Amino acid sequence: MASGKLSPRQKMINLMYLVFIAMLALNMSKEVLSAFGLLDKKISEANVATSQRNVAFMEDLALKADEQPEQYRAVKAKADQVTEISSSLDTYIEDLKGAMMATIKAEEAEDYEVQDKPDFLDRRFFQGDKLKPEGQEFLDAINKYRTDMLAVLNDTAVAKFQGIDDIKSSIESNFSTAPVERRDGKNIDWLNYNYEGFPLVASKTKLTSLQNDIKVTKNELLSKMLAG
């Protein structure tokens, strides 16, 4: 049976992402752009591995539901809901990333130093100091994921598992779209704070990291379900 623990490699990727964000705030050199591109690739590789583990978990749950229906049938139904909720946001983000990369020549897909313009998301999400419908749609997709996942976790079939409160806290934190307080004490809207004015490669990396949060959250939850 697959393990649901966060690997040291995944923890290192998360740390690297925070370091690169700090570097971005200090200096947008070509080296930093390349570092974001390489980080995006590493997170993407981790996402593939986590997705494979999640498939294995779902297969294990299906088997348990067949063998021990009284204990696992309701749990498997909730796992199916988690899969649907997770896939919805993950697919939305993947489509958004595809649209971003469509603005780059195919031969420049891994030439991260030329992916330094913020134009795509700035034009897609923002109009002056207001959100465009596409920006609100992105926020709505994240908010729906958070609300729907918390509803599953609060269901009696799932809430009984040890460690569920930690997963709920993680979801509330990782998928919060509340205004962010800057160092100067002023609040700024979440979407502006995270996606306005950033180079394409940095925004793409942030989106890939958000996909990682989706997949890791699912992985941790399925692990709890399997452990019974």
Secondary structure, DSSP 8 states (H G I E B T S, - for coil): ----S--HHHHHHHHHHHHHHHHHHH---HHHHHHHHHHHHHHHHHHHHHHHHHHHHHHHHHHHHHH-HHHHHHHHHHHHHHHHHHHHHHHHHHHHHHHHHTTS-GGGTT-GGG----HHHHHHHEETTEE-HHHHHHHHHHHHHHHHHHHHHHSHHHHTSTTHHHHHHHHHHHT--S-EE-TTS-EE-HHHHHHTT--HHHHHHHHHHHHHHHHHHHHHHHHHHHH-
